[in-house]
Amino acid sequence: MAQVVDIIPELKEDECFRIVNRHKRVFSYPVHRHPVMELNFIEHGNGARRIVRDSTEVIGDYDLVILGDNLEHAWEQGACSSSDISEITVHFDGNIFLMNYRGKRLFEPIVRMLEASARGISFGMQSVLSVYHLLNRMVEEKDPFEQLILFERILNDLARSPYRPLTAISGELPDYKFGRDEVAGAKDFIKMNFDRKISLKEVADSLGMSPTSLCRIFKSRTGITPYTYLIQTRIGKATRKLVDTTEKISDIAGSCGFSNISNFNRTFKATCNMTPVQYRETYQKNKRSV
């Protein structure tokens, strides 16, 4: 896994869930995690790669998953050549549903499904067809209460359909801490210092290594250089600020470690295929909170 970006929680304390409906040409968001559950549906994604912690799979034209909180995930472009990828994402506080449903016989299937989502769960085509119209109605619905009813119907239908786990049992997964190994240590150092100017030598010195050795090991393990990882981390942090704050773009650039706005704009567009202004307008326009 190339990197893991920790993003700001999508939900405010007074929100049950948040819906995002996107149409795009490329999968560009880095591997990330967040402290809320996620239902994600993709249409016209044939050939893209879905990464969920230790699981990597090439998806078909449709993909539907539910991911537990703080589960690393991303969709990468892979061989996907679609010019209109449709994606519906619902971020929700699983504890709200689990606290109210647990112990009630009627909701046992939903509770089991949400608990299983700690490993990530994937649904087949039959399940997709059963909730496809409900997802579209949920996106189009203007009334928040009606959206909640539709979401509960989706959870109920999915809980009573076949699904499969995507990752190993949670307790068997590696828990990388600072200093555990060279690559994990380098990643943690970069994540803790991405907002300032840092050099490869500084990262290597923190691990007692030479810059050449670190660069060789890091690239062999991740497929990218430490510098590329630094840029991806900065861009990941910037995307969250663009969506979740009203900060000036120049201020976001500085707080994410970019020396000037021109460099930020150029790097952001090369990574996300749109300018920071376009990203903010596109994402916020399609975001609805409940």
C-alpha positions as CSV (number, residue, x, y, z in Angstrom):
1,M,0.0,0.0,0.0
2,A,1.5,3.3,-1.2
3,Q,0.3,5.5,1.7
4,V,-2.5,6.1,4.1
5,V,-3.9,9.6,4.5
6,D,-5.9,10.2,7.7
7,I,-8.7,12.6,6.8
8,I,-10.9,14.8,9.0
9,P,-14.1,13.2,10.0
10,E,-16.8,13.8,7.4
11,L,-19.6,14.0,9.9
12,K,-20.5,16.7,12.4
13,E,-21.9,15.8,15.8
14,D,-25.4,16.6,14.7
15,E,-25.3,14.6,11.4
16,C,-26.4,11.0,10.8
17,F,-24.8,10.6,7.5
18,R,-23.4,12.5,4.5
19,I,-24.0,11.7,0.8
20,V,-21.7,12.5,-2.0
21,N,-22.6,11.9,-5.7
22,R,-19.8,12.3,-8.2
23,H,-19.3,11.9,-12.0
24,K,-15.7,11.8,-12.9
25,R,-13.1,10.5,-15.4
26,V,-10.4,9.3,-13.1
27,F,-9.9,7.8,-9.7
28,S,-7.3,10.1,-8.1
29,Y,-8.0,10.1,-4.3
30,P,-5.1,8.5,-2.4
31,V,-5.4,5.6,0.1
32,H,-7.1,7.0,3.1
33,R,-9.1,6.2,6.2
34,H,-11.6,8.0,8.4
35,P,-13.4,7.4,11.7
36,V,-16.8,6.8,10.1
37,M,-18.3,3.9,8.1
38,E,-18.7,4.1,4.4
39,L,-21.0,2.7,1.8
40,N,-19.5,3.1,-1.7
41,F,-21.2,2.4,-5.0
42,I,-19.4,2.7,-8.3
43,E,-20.9,2.4,-11.8
44,H,-18.9,2.2,-15.0
45,G,-15.7,1.4,-13.1
46,N,-14.6,-1.7,-15.1
47,G,-10.9,-2.3,-14.8
48,A,-10.3,-0.1,-11.7
49,R,-8.5,-1.5,-8.7
50,R,-10.1,-1.5,-5.3
51,I,-7.7,-1.5,-2.3
52,V,-9.0,-2.2,1.2
53,R,-6.1,-2.7,3.6
54,D,-4.5,-6.0,2.5
55,S,-7.0,-6.7,-0.3
56,T,-6.5,-5.6,-3.9
57,E,-9.1,-6.5,-6.5
58,V,-9.9,-5.4,-10.0
59,I,-13.6,-4.4,-10.1
60,G,-16.2,-4.9,-12.8
61,D,-18.6,-2.4,-14.2
62,Y,-20.4,-2.2,-10.8
63,D,-18.9,-2.2,-7.3
64,L,-20.6,-2.0,-4.0
65,V,-18.9,-2.2,-0.6
66,I,-19.4,-1.2,3.0
67,L,-16.2,-0.3,5.0
68,G,-15.8,-0.1,8.7
69,D,-14.4,3.0,10.4
70,N,-10.6,3.6,10.1
71,L,-10.3,0.9,7.4
72,E,-7.7,2.0,4.8
73,H,-9.1,2.1,1.3
74,A,-9.0,3.6,-2.2
75,W,-9.9,3.0,-5.8
76,E,-7.1,3.3,-8.3
77,Q,-7.5,3.9,-12.1
78,G,-5.9,0.6,-13.2
79,A,-7.2,-0.3,-16.6
80,C,-10.5,1.6,-16.3
81,S,-11.1,3.7,-19.5
82,S,-14.6,5.0,-18.8
83,S,-15.2,8.6,-19.5
84,D,-18.1,8.8,-17.1
85,I,-17.5,7.0,-13.8
86,S,-20.4,7.4,-11.4
87,E,-19.8,7.1,-7.7
88,I,-22.2,7.4,-4.7
89,T,-20.6,7.6,-1.3
90,V,-22.5,7.6,2.0
91,H,-20.4,8.3,5.1
92,F,-22.3,7.4,8.3
93,D,-21.8,6.9,12.0
94,G,-22.2,3.2,12.5
95,N,-22.5,3.6,16.2
96,I,-25.9,5.3,15.8
97,F,-27.3,2.3,14.1
98,L,-25.5,-0.3,16.2
99,M,-26.6,1.3,19.5
100,N,-30.2,1.4,18.5
101,Y,-30.4,-1.9,16.6
102,R,-28.3,-4.2,18.8
103,G,-30.4,-6.6,20.9
104,K,-33.5,-6.1,18.7
105,R,-34.3,-9.3,16.7
106,L,-35.7,-7.4,13.7
107,F,-32.3,-5.7,13.2
108,E,-30.0,-8.6,13.9
109,P,-29.0,-9.0,10.2
110,I,-28.1,-5.3,10.0
111,V,-26.0,-5.5,13.2
112,R,-24.1,-8.6,11.9
113,M,-23.4,-6.8,8.6
114,L,-22.2,-3.6,10.2
115,E,-19.9,-5.6,12.6
116,A,-18.6,-7.6,9.6
117,S,-17.8,-4.3,7.8
118,A,-14.8,-3.9,10.1
119,R,-13.0,-6.2,7.6
120,G,-14.7,-4.5,4.6
121,I,-17.5,-6.4,2.8
122,S,-18.4,-6.6,-0.9
123,F,-21.7,-7.4,-2.5
124,G,-22.5,-9.2,-5.8
125,M,-24.5,-8.1,-8.8
126,Q,-27.8,-9.4,-7.4
127,S,-27.4,-7.2,-4.3
128,V,-26.5,-4.2,-6.5
129,L,-29.7,-4.7,-8.5
130,S,-31.8,-4.9,-5.4
131,V,-30.6,-1.4,-4.0
132,Y,-29.6,0.4,-7.3
133,H,-33.0,2.3,-7.5
134,L,-32.9,3.1,-3.8
135,L,-29.4,4.6,-4.0
136,N,-30.5,6.9,-6.8
137,R,-33.7,7.9,-5.0
138,M,-31.6,8.7,-1.9
139,V,-29.4,11.0,-3.9
140,E,-32.4,12.8,-5.5
141,E,-34.5,13.0,-2.4
142,K,-34.6,16.5,-0.8
143,D,-36.2,15.6,2.5
144,P,-33.6,14.5,5.1
145,F,-36.0,12.2,6.9
146,E,-37.0,10.4,3.7
147,Q,-33.3,10.0,2.9
148,L,-32.8,8.3,6.3
149,I,-35.8,5.9,5.6
150,L,-34.3,5.0,2.2
151,F,-30.9,4.4,3.8
152,E,-32.4,2.1,6.3
153,R,-34.1,0.2,3.5
154,I,-30.8,-0.1,1.7
155,L,-29.1,-1.5,4.9
156,N,-31.9,-3.9,5.4
157,D,-31.8,-5.3,1.8
158,L,-28.0,-5.6,1.9
159,A,-28.0,-7.3,5.3
160,R,-30.3,-10.0,3.9
161,S,-28.2,-10.6,0.8
162,P,-24.9,-12.5,0.3
163,Y,-21.7,-10.6,1.1
164,R,-18.1,-11.5,1.5
165,P,-15.2,-10.1,3.7
166,L,-12.4,-8.3,1.9
167,T,-9.6,-8.4,4.4
168,A,-7.9,-10.7,6.9
169,I,-9.3,-10.9,10.5
170,S,-8.6,-7.5,12.2
171,G,-6.3,-9.0,14.9
172,E,-4.1,-10.5,12.3
173,L,-3.4,-7.3,10.4
174,P,-0.1,-5.5,10.9
175,D,-0.2,-2.4,13.0
176,Y,2.6,-0.2,11.8
177,K,4.1,2.1,14.4
178,F,6.9,4.6,14.1
179,G,10.2,2.8,14.0
180,R,8.8,-0.7,13.4
181,D,10.7,-0.8,10.1
182,E,12.3,1.6,7.7
183,V,9.3,2.2,5.4
184,A,6.8,2.5,8.2
185,G,9.2,4.9,10.0
186,A,9.7,7.0,7.0
187,K,6.0,7.3,6.3
188,D,5.3,8.3,9.9
189,F,8.1,10.9,9.9
190,I,6.6,12.4,6.6
191,K,3.1,12.4,8.0
192,M,4.2,14.2,11.1
193,N,6.3,16.8,9.2
194,F,4.5,17.2,5.8
195,D,3.6,20.8,6.6
196,R,7.2,22.1,6.5
197,K,10.2,21.8,4.2
198,I,11.9,18.4,4.7
199,S,14.7,16.7,2.8
200,L,15.3,13.0,2.1
201,K,18.4,13.3,4.2
202,E,16.4,14.5,7.2
203,V,14.0,11.5,6.8
204,A,16.9,9.1,6.4
205,D,18.8,10.6,9.4
206,S,15.7,10.0,11.6
207,L,16.0,6.3,10.9
208,G,19.8,6.1,11.0
209,M,20.0,5.3,7.3
210,S,21.6,6.8,4.2
211,P,19.4,8.7,1.8
212,T,20.3,6.2,-1.0
213,S,19.4,3.2,1.0
214,L,16.1,4.6,2.2
215,C,15.1,5.6,-1.3
216,R,15.9,2.2,-2.6
217,I,14.1,0.3,0.1
218,F,11.1,2.6,0.1
219,K,10.6,2.4,-3.7
220,S,11.0,-1.4,-3.7
221,R,8.3,-1.8,-1.0
222,T,5.8,0.9,-2.2
223,G,6.5,1.5,-5.8
224,I,7.1,5.2,-5.3
225,T,9.8,7.4,-3.9
226,P,9.7,9.1,-0.5
227,Y,9.3,12.4,-2.3
228,T,6.2,11.2,-4.2
229,Y,4.8,9.9,-0.9
230,L,5.4,13.4,0.6
231,I,3.5,15.1,-2.3
232,Q,0.6,12.6,-2.1
233,T,0.3,13.3,1.6
234,R,0.3,17.0,1.1
235,I,-2.3,16.8,-1.6
236,G,-4.4,14.5,0.5
237,K,-4.4,16.9,3.4
238,A,-5.2,19.8,1.0
239,T,-8.2,18.1,-0.5
240,R,-9.8,17.7,2.9
241,K,-9.2,21.4,3.7
242,L,-10.7,22.4,0.3
243,V,-13.9,20.5,1.1
244,D,-14.3,21.0,4.8
245,T,-13.1,24.5,5.3
246,T,-13.5,28.0,3.8
247,E,-9.8,28.8,4.1
248,K,-8.2,30.7,1.3
249,I,-6.4,28.5,-1.2
250,S,-3.1,30.3,-0.6
251,D,-3.4,29.6,3.1
252,I,-4.2,25.9,2.4
253,A,-1.1,25.7,0.2
254,G,1.1,27.1,3.0
255,S,-0.3,24.9,5.7
256,C,0.2,21.8,3.6
257,G,3.9,22.5,3.0
258,F,3.9,24.1,-0.5
259,S,6.3,27.0,-0.9
260,N,4.0,29.1,-3.1
261,I,0.6,29.1,-4.6
262,S,1.9,28.5,-8.2
263,N,3.7,25.3,-7.1
264,F,0.6,24.2,-5.2
265,N,-1.8,24.8,-8.2
266,R,0.6,23.0,-10.6
267,T,1.1,20.0,-8.4
268,F,-2.6,19.7,-7.4
269,K,-3.7,19.7,-11.1
270,A,-1.1,17.1,-12.0
271,T,-2.3,14.9,-9.2
272,C,-6.1,15.4,-9.3
273,N,-6.6,16.5,-12.9
274,M,-8.3,19.7,-11.9
275,T,-7.3,22.9,-10.1
276,P,-7.9,23.5,-6.4
277,V,-10.7,25.9,-7.2
278,Q,-12.4,23.3,-9.5
279,Y,-12.0,20.6,-6.9
280,R,-13.6,22.7,-4.2
281,E,-16.5,23.8,-6.4
282,T,-17.1,20.2,-7.8
283,Y,-17.0,18.5,-4.4
284,Q,-19.0,21.0,-2.4
285,K,-21.6,21.2,-5.1
286,N,-22.3,17.4,-4.9
287,K,-22.2,17.2,-1.1
288,R,-25.3,17.0,1.0
289,S,-25.4,16.6,4.8
290,V,-28.1,15.1,7.0
